[in-house]
Amino acid sequence: MKAHSLLHRSVLDASADAGHNALVEIRVDGDCFVYIYDFYLGMLDRLAQYDGIIIETTKSIFTRHAVWRIRSYFEHNLFLLPLFLRRSSRILDASLGAMTDGYVSTEESLFEVVSITRSIQENREKIRLPEMADIDAQVILGHLAYGVSRGQQTIKPIIDRDCRMGYLYPIISAIEANGRIRSSVVELLDEAESLGYVKARMLQSTYVCSSCEDAFLQFREVCPACLSSDIVTEEVVHHFRCAHVAPLSDFRQEIQGGHILECPKCNHELKHIGVDFDKPSSMHRCRSCNKDFQNYHVYARCTTCDHDQNVEHLIKRDVKEYDITDKALASLQRGLSAREPDQLGEVIPETMDWSLFIKALAFEADRPGASGQLVSIEIEDLKGLIKQIGSKNKNKLLTELIQVIKASQGARDMRNVQLPFLYFTLLDTSAKDAEDIAQRTVFLLNHLLKDNLSIKQALLTTELTPITKGGVTELERKKLGV
């Protein structure tokens, strides 16, 4: 069957089905695509098994929601799947081009879709994207992985009315819009730059609201006295003969058949500009409070939060494009995590990497007669702590904390850092003894932080769990945020 007729049949099948939850498979040249409408409300997990997704567009607002919903869905790496729009003569949102991989409209375009899909799949095979509990860290590498999978070396902003900053960055902007990240787009991109994953290049500056940081503002000139916009402007006249300076209206005298310019000070008529007078500037008058002034103020009203502010108080934001660095490519190929200490030579001494740590725990859980406890210590307000000590000193602090933990362990015990958690084992230790050791260790760590960082409140909390098969599985699920 031809690809075009197969696609046509799929449209009919989809409309005859439940509509909002309908899935239709389309096979083209050995690849299997799923066909959905843009108002699809079914489980997104169902789409992950396909080679790509084709969306039938009905309304721009539905299409945008469907695309952004898929691109912000990190489970099963669904957000990296090739995504195409079935477009008729309808004009679609231009920003959708940055979040999709092409359009389907004819028989020939379906085979081009297959070619694009295989190219993306080839690039995706080189990527080992780690799954993390820290969604902000996950977004940074996910954003880069999306660009790499599309063969892009540069991530460019696109003007978009529905993004708070006025510019769209693929993946990050979609996730911010869904409220799934704590940080803003700007903060995440700045962090990616500080980690060495991207190299920024300045494009231009923009200004955002000082209250909500939205970029869509209405500007107007206002009276400096009463802030009214009811302002009239007229030229100022300087009479050379007597040096009188006043608004043009003060010189204007109505006569039969027209008007003349006559100086209100010396009553001489002004005939020739440049000979009798000049116009050095303009003057403004507020019709609300009748104040005269030479310089008006400019105010900006935010269209989102209605905050009215002098433009001097707007926040300046730099709009940049970002080149993906070799360090980012190496991290994606090795499956290392942004923000986590076991990246590119920054391994914390005396600790195991995560995969080895999990394998060792599983081995210990299977060991006959083994008894042991896993201690997890959570660093509360990790972001605030790193801000206080500086990102460059993070690994140094973690190393000191690990040394305190090691001193409370036996020779066979293991340690792992998975921020904001520190994990360590107490093998062949009863639950009661492990509880005492864990509490004493947390006390020492909190004491270390308070003495060195002048922190009044405790930063660390602890939890104890037996090392069992179920416990190891739960630990992995917790790390993935499941």
C-alpha positions as semicolon CSV with decimal commas, in nm:
position;residue;x (nm);y (nm);z (nm)
1;M;0,000;0,000;0,000
2;K;0,132;0,344;-0,079
3;A;0,238;0,567;0,207
4;H;-0,009;0,837;0,108
5;S;-0,309;0,606;0,108
6;L;-0,197;0,448;0,434
7;L;-0,183;0,790;0,596
8;H;-0,526;0,875;0,460
9;R;-0,673;0,553;0,600
10;S;-0,518;0,626;0,939
11;V;-0,691;0,964;0,957
12;L;-1,029;0,798;0,905
13;D;-0,953;0,532;1,166
14;A;-0,848;0,794;1,419
15;S;-1,160;1,001;1,374
16;A;-1,381;0,698;1,412
17;D;-1,213;0,606;1,741
18;A;-1,230;0,778;2,078
19;G;-1,055;1,085;1,937
20;H;-0,886;1,223;2,249
21;N;-0,715;0,891;2,323
22;A;-0,689;0,743;1,972
23;L;-0,358;0,595;1,856
24;V;-0,300;0,480;1,500
25;E;0,014;0,303;1,377
26;I;0,165;0,402;1,044
27;R;0,438;0,186;0,893
28;V;0,661;0,340;0,629
29;D;0,965;0,161;0,486
30;G;1,011;-0,052;0,798
31;D;0,968;0,228;1,052
32;C;0,663;0,249;1,276
33;F;0,509;0,586;1,361
34;V;0,219;0,669;1,589
35;Y;-0,045;0,905;1,455
36;I;-0,246;1,121;1,699
37;Y;-0,458;1,432;1,693
38;D;-0,331;1,748;1,861
39;F;-0,609;1,718;2,121
40;Y;-0,477;1,375;2,231
41;L;-0,519;1,336;2,609
42;G;-0,403;0,976;2,650
43;M;-0,099;0,849;2,839
44;L;0,225;0,972;2,685
45;D;0,405;0,653;2,791
46;R;0,218;0,474;2,512
47;L;0,401;0,682;2,251
48;A;0,754;0,596;2,362
49;Q;0,766;0,258;2,184
50;Y;0,740;0,412;1,835
51;D;1,011;0,540;1,603
52;G;0,840;0,877;1,578
53;I;0,518;1,072;1,629
54;I;0,296;1,241;1,372
55;I;0,043;1,495;1,500
56;E;-0,266;1,593;1,304
57;T;-0,314;1,968;1,354
58;T;-0,664;2,103;1,416
59;K;-0,613;2,427;1,611
60;S;-0,289;2,613;1,677
61;I;-0,349;2,623;2,052
62;F;-0,405;2,245;2,063
63;T;-0,099;2,178;1,848
64;R;0,125;2,392;2,067
65;H;-0,003;2,224;2,383
66;A;0,052;1,876;2,238
67;V;0,406;1,952;2,119
68;W;0,509;2,118;2,445
69;R;0,354;1,836;2,647
70;I;0,564;1,579;2,462
71;R;0,884;1,786;2,465
72;S;0,864;1,836;2,842
73;Y;0,806;1,466;2,917
74;F;1,135;1,312;3,030
75;E;1,026;0,960;3,113
76;H;1,154;0,702;2,862
77;N;1,335;0,984;2,679
78;L;1,007;1,050;2,500
79;F;1,103;1,414;2,455
80;L;1,382;1,310;2,216
81;L;1,154;1,121;1,977
82;P;1,120;1,258;1,622
83;L;0,803;1,465;1,608
84;F;0,626;1,573;1,290
85;L;0,315;1,777;1,216
86;R;0,060;1,690;0,950
87;R;-0,002;2,031;0,797
88;S;-0,263;2,138;0,545
89;S;-0,293;2,495;0,420
90;R;-0,335;2,612;0,779
91;I;-0,076;2,862;0,904
92;L;0,094;2,724;1,217
93;D;0,284;2,894;1,497
94;A;0,634;2,966;1,363
95;S;0,794;2,865;1,695
96;L;0,668;2,508;1,648
97;G;0,944;2,458;1,394
98;A;1,200;2,473;1,676
99;M;1,024;2,199;1,870
100;T;0,941;1,962;1,582
101;D;1,135;1,790;1,308
102;G;0,928;1,858;0,998
103;Y;0,589;1,845;0,831
104;V;0,387;1,574;0,658
105;S;0,167;1,681;0,370
106;T;0,233;1,452;0,072
107;E;0,332;1,094;-0,005
108;E;0,689;1,200;-0,079
109;S;0,720;1,386;0,252
110;L;0,648;1,064;0,445
111;F;0,963;0,905;0,308
112;E;1,158;1,218;0,395
113;V;1,020;1,179;0,749
114;V;1,176;0,831;0,760
115;S;1,512;0,973;0,651
116;I;1,502;1,244;0,920
117;T;1,394;0,990;1,182
118;R;1,684;0,755;1,109
119;S;1,932;1,042;1,124
120;I;1,799;1,141;1,467
121;Q;1,807;0,778;1,583
122;E;2,170;0,749;1,475
123;N;2,260;1,057;1,678
124;R;2,057;0,935;1,977
125;E;2,252;0,609;1,986
126;K;2,561;0,811;2,078
127;I;2,386;0,968;2,377
128;R;2,372;0,815;2,726
129;L;2,140;1,055;2,900
130;P;2,141;0,993;3,277
131;E;1,814;0,995;3,469
132;M;1,829;1,203;3,786
133;A;1,608;1,297;4,077
134;D;1,721;1,658;4,034
135;I;1,493;1,784;3,758
136;D;1,698;2,101;3,699
137;A;2,009;1,894;3,633
138;Q;1,809;1,662;3,411
139;V;1,681;1,954;3,206
140;I;2,028;2,094;3,141
141;L;2,158;1,776;2,980
142;G;1,820;1,701;2,823
143;H;1,827;2,040;2,653
144;L;2,175;1,968;2,518
145;A;2,082;1,612;2,419
146;Y;1,793;1,743;2,210
147;G;2,028;1,971;2,017
148;V;2,290;1,699;1,969
149;S;2,031;1,445;1,853
150;R;1,927;1,692;1,582
151;G;2,285;1,751;1,472
152;Q;2,281;2,107;1,606
153;Q;2,599;2,267;1,732
154;T;2,430;2,590;1,838
155;I;2,117;2,648;2,042
156;K;1,945;2,961;1,918
157;P;1,661;3,161;2,076
158;I;1,342;3,214;1,879
159;I;1,103;3,504;1,933
160;D;0,787;3,367;2,091
161;R;0,496;3,560;2,239
162;D;0,400;3,285;2,483
163;C;0,738;3,264;2,657
164;R;0,790;3,495;2,953
165;M;1,123;3,626;2,829
166;G;0,986;3,671;2,479
167;Y;1,224;3,407;2,342
168;L;1,194;3,031;2,318
169;Y;1,476;2,783;2,381
170;P;1,376;2,427;2,281
171;I;1,300;2,188;2,569
172;I;1,385;2,427;2,856
173;S;1,112;2,674;2,764
174;A;0,853;2,396;2,732
175;I;0,943;2,257;3,074
176;E;0,939;2,602;3,236
177;A;0,593;2,662;3,089
178;N;0,473;2,338;3,251
179;G;0,611;2,449;3,588
180;R;0,839;2,148;3,628
181;I;1,162;2,330;3,716
182;R;1,258;2,546;4,012
183;S;1,495;2,766;3,814
184;S;1,419;2,999;3,526
185;V;1,539;2,943;3,169
186;V;1,806;3,210;3,216
187;E;1,932;3,054;3,540
188;L;1,958;2,708;3,385
189;L;2,143;2,833;3,078
190;D;2,379;3,035;3,299
191;E;2,446;2,720;3,502
192;A;2,511;2,520;3,186
193;E;2,764;2,787;3,087
194;S;2,931;2,781;3,430
195;L;2,961;2,401;3,404
196;G;3,135;2,439;3,070
197;Y;2,863;2,263;2,871
198;V;2,791;2,562;2,649
199;K;2,973;2,872;2,534
200;A;2,748;3,176;2,519
201;R;2,747;3,438;2,249
202;M;2,565;3,766;2,306
203;L;2,294;3,855;2,054
204;Q;2,107;4,146;2,209
205;S;1,954;4,277;2,529
206;T;1,592;4,290;2,637
207;Y;1,415;4,425;2,942
208;V;1,167;4,245;3,165
209;C;0,925;4,340;3,441
210;S;1,091;4,399;3,777
211;S;0,806;4,217;3,951
212;C;0,736;3,900;3,749
213;E;1,021;3,912;3,490
214;D;0,781;3,896;3,196
215;A;0,903;4,065;2,879
216;F;0,571;4,186;2,742
217;L;0,537;4,547;2,848
218;Q;0,339;4,851;2,733
219;F;0,548;5,169;2,722
220;R;0,419;5,525;2,746
221;E;0,537;5,880;2,822
222;V;0,398;6,025;3,145
223;C;0,398;6,355;3,333
224;P;0,673;6,354;3,598
225;A;0,432;6,519;3,846
226;C;0,112;6,314;3,820
227;L;0,209;6,026;3,586
228;S;-0,072;6,108;3,344
229;S;-0,027;6,023;2,977
230;D;-0,248;6,316;2,870
231;I;0,046;6,521;2,742
232;V;0,069;6,775;2,460
233;T;0,399;6,878;2,307
234;E;0,491;7,204;2,137
235;E;0,806;7,373;2,021
236;V;0,994;7,634;2,226
237;V;1,074;7,969;2,057
238;H;1,379;8,182;2,134
239;H;1,344;8,550;2,028
240;F;1,689;8,686;1,939
241;R;1,604;9,057;1,991
242;C;1,502;9,035;2,358
243;A;1,617;8,681;2,442
244;H;1,266;8,578;2,547
245;V;1,208;8,203;2,551
246;A;0,857;8,057;2,568
247;P;0,630;7,794;2,409
248;L;0,522;7,864;2,051
249;S;0,161;7,917;2,161
250;D;0,267;8,221;2,365
251;F;0,395;8,388;2,046
252;R;0,099;8,299;1,827
253;Q;-0,146;8,586;1,766
254;E;-0,464;8,532;1,568
255;I;-0,542;8,797;1,303
256;Q;-0,801;8,819;1,034
257;G;-0,723;8,558;0,773
258;G;-0,454;8,379;0,973
259;H;-0,198;8,437;1,248
260;I;0,139;8,594;1,318
261;L;0,416;8,534;1,567
262;E;0,456;8,824;1,809
263;C;0,685;8,833;2,109
264;P;0,478;8,866;2,430
265;K;0,771;9,043;2,598
266;C;0,870;9,314;2,348
267;N;0,571;9,297;2,108
268;H;0,794;9,271;1,801
269;E;0,677;9,050;1,519
270;L;0,884;8,741;1,438
271;K;0,903;8,687;1,066
272;H;1,202;8,477;0,971
273;I;1,335;8,168;1,154
274;G;1,710;8,187;1,184
275;V;1,697;8,570;1,157
276;D;1,441;8,675;1,418
277;F;1,415;8,354;1,619
278;D;1,495;7,984;1,640
279;K;1,334;7,676;1,795
280;P;1,595;7,524;2,028
281;S;1,378;7,253;2,187
282;S;1,031;7,129;2,269
283;M;0,814;7,172;2,579
284;H;0,552;6,937;2,719
285;R;0,238;7,026;2,909
286;C;0,024;6,788;3,114
287;R;-0,344;6,848;3,053
288;S;-0,430;6,669;3,376
289;C;-0,229;6,885;3,621
290;N;-0,125;7,176;3,387
291;K;0,244;7,128;3,467
292;D;0,501;7,232;3,207
293;F;0,815;7,022;3,172
294;Q;1,089;6,960;2,921
295;N;1,156;6,592;2,987
296;Y;0,879;6,340;3,040
297;H;0,923;6,009;3,218
298;V;0,878;5,672;3,045
299;Y;0,679;5,404;3,228
300;A;0,619;5,040;3,140
301;R;0,310;4,846;3,244
302;C;0,346;4,468;3,255
303;T;0,072;4,291;3,059
304;T;0,102;3,986;3,287
305;C;0,102;4,117;3,646
306;D;-0,013;4,477;3,574
307;H;0,289;4,618;3,758
308;D;0,359;4,979;3,651
309;Q;0,721;5,087;3,671
310;N;0,968;5,349;3,556
311;V;1,181;5,201;3,279
312;E;1,485;5,272;3,495
313;H;1,369;4,989;3,720
314;L;1,326;4,725;3,449
315;I;1,556;4,422;3,467
316;K;1,802;4,389;3,180
317;R;1,835;4,042;3,031
318;D;2,094;3,936;2,777
319;V;1,962;3,722;2,494
320;K;2,231;3,474;2,392
321;E;2,284;3,180;2,165
322;Y;2,485;2,886;2,294
323;D;2,745;2,667;2,128
324;I;2,752;2,312;2,263
325;T;3,105;2,233;2,386
326;D;3,318;1,921;2,359
327;K;3,278;1,877;2,734
328;A;2,900;1,851;2,690
329;L;2,940;1,596;2,411
330;A;3,174;1,389;2,627
331;S;2,929;1,404;2,920
332;L;2,640;1,289;2,703
333;Q;2,846;1,005;2,554
334;R;2,962;0,887;2,897
335;G;2,622;0,932;3,065
336;L;2,751;1,173;3,327
337;S;2,523;1,410;3,512
338;A;2,529;1,786;3,519
339;R;2,557;1,923;3,873
340;E;2,667;1,590;4,011
341;P;3,025;1,560;4,138
342;D;3,118;1,245;3,945
343;Q;3,164;1,432;3,616
344;L;3,470;1,473;3,396
345;G;3,742;1,415;3,650
346;E;3,550;1,573;3,943
347;V;3,491;1,247;4,132
348;I;3,479;1,293;4,509
349;P;3,763;1,091;4,666
350;E;3,668;0,779;4,866
351;T;3,329;0,746;4,689
352;M;3,184;0,513;4,426
353;D;3,002;0,622;4,112
354;W;2,628;0,555;4,118
355;S;2,609;0,246;3,894
356;L;2,887;0,067;4,083
357;F;2,733;0,167;4,416
358;I;2,397;0,016;4,318
359;K;2,562;-0,306;4,198
360;A;2,757;-0,335;4,525
361;L;2,438;-0,283;4,728
362;A;2,257;-0,548;4,521
363;F;2,546;-0,791;4,578
364;E;2,535;-0,722;4,952
365;A;2,157;-0,775;4,959
366;D;2,205;-1,119;4,796
367;R;2,483;-1,228;5,032
368;P;2,360;-1,508;5,261
369;G;2,335;-1,403;5,624
370;A;2,426;-1,046;5,550
371;S;2,281;-0,766;5,759
372;G;2,345;-0,404;5,700
373;Q;2,194;-0,058;5,685
374;L;2,200;0,214;5,423
375;V;2,219;0,569;5,559
376;S;2,099;0,857;5,344
377;I;2,182;1,211;5,450
378;E;1,997;1,493;5,276
379;I;2,151;1,840;5,242
380;E;1,863;2,082;5,286
381;D;1,870;2,403;5,082
382;L;2,162;2,275;4,873
383;K;2,127;2,567;4,633
384;G;2,161;2,818;4,917
385;L;2,462;2,633;5,058
386;I;2,645;2,630;4,724
387;K;2,564;2,997;4,678
388;Q;2,720;3,069;5,018
389;I;3,042;2,875;4,964
390;G;3,073;2,926;4,587
391;S;3,043;2,652;4,324
392;K;3,423;2,621;4,301
393;N;3,439;2,513;4,668
394;K;3,154;2,258;4,643
395;N;3,376;1,954;4,582
396;K;3,617;2,059;4,855
397;L;3,333;2,074;5,107
398;L;3,190;1,740;4,991
399;T;3,534;1,580;5,028
400;E;3,553;1,700;5,391
401;L;3,203;1,568;5,464
402;I;3,292;1,228;5,313
403;Q;3,603;1,206;5,532
404;V;3,390;1,252;5,845
405;I;3,151;0,981;5,721
406;K;3,438;0,742;5,642
407;A;3,570;0,776;5,997
408;S;3,244;0,629;6,129
409;Q;3,247;0,326;5,893
410;G;3,412;-0,010;5,872
411;A;3,671;-0,118;5,617
412;R;3,414;-0,280;5,383
413;D;3,168;0,009;5,384
414;M;3,091;0,221;5,079
415;R;3,000;0,582;5,007
416;N;2,825;0,769;4,724
417;V;2,737;1,132;4,655
418;Q;2,412;1,194;4,468
419;L;2,322;1,552;4,548
420;P;2,134;1,653;4,749
421;F;2,195;1,313;4,916
422;L;2,505;1,154;5,068
423;Y;2,477;0,774;5,095
424;F;2,688;0,538;5,303
425;T;2,663;0,181;5,426
426;L;2,700;0,030;5,770
427;L;2,751;-0,338;5,687
428;D;2,719;-0,614;5,948
429;T;2,567;-0,359;6,185
430;S;2,242;-0,392;6,380
431;A;1,965;-0,141;6,322
432;K;2,008;0,005;6,673
433;D;2,386;0,049;6,641
434;A;2,345;0,190;6,291
435;E;2,092;0,444;6,422
436;D;2,339;0,561;6,688
437;I;2,624;0,588;6,435
438;A;2,408;0,773;6,185
439;Q;2,287;1,026;6,445
440;R;2,642;1,083;6,574
441;T;2,770;1,129;6,216
442;V;2,499;1,383;6,129
443;F;2,575;1,569;6,452
444;L;2,944;1,592;6,357
445;L;2,865;1,701;6,000
446;N;2,623;1,969;6,115
447;H;2,879;2,087;6,369
448;L;3,141;2,109;6,091
449;L;2,909;2,318;5,874
450;K;2,806;2,549;6,158
451;D;3,163;2,615;6,270
452;N;3,298;2,683;5,922
453;L;3,001;2,855;5,757
454;S;2,840;3,033;6,055
455;I;2,513;2,849;5,993
456;K;2,273;2,856;6,288
457;Q;2,022;2,591;6,181
458;A;2,098;2,227;6,104
459;L;2,144;2,158;5,733
460;L;2,144;1,778;5,733
461;T;1,873;1,520;5,795
462;T;1,914;1,143;5,793
463;E;1,718;0,828;5,712
464;L;1,806;0,464;5,774
465;T;1,690;0,167;5,561
466;P;1,791;-0,203;5,563
467;I;1,996;-0,318;5,264
468;T;1,754;-0,549;5,084
469;K;1,659;-0,616;4,722
470;G;1,344;-0,411;4,771
471;G;1,541;-0,131;4,932
472;V;1,788;-0,115;4,641
473;T;1,501;-0,104;4,391
474;E;1,331;0,172;4,589
475;L;1,656;0,367;4,601
476;E;1,684;0,354;4,222
477;R;1,322;0,464;4,186
478;K;1,384;0,753;4,425
479;K;1,683;0,865;4,221
480;L;1,469;0,865;3,906
481;G;1,198;1,063;4,082
482;V;0,940;0,784;4,030
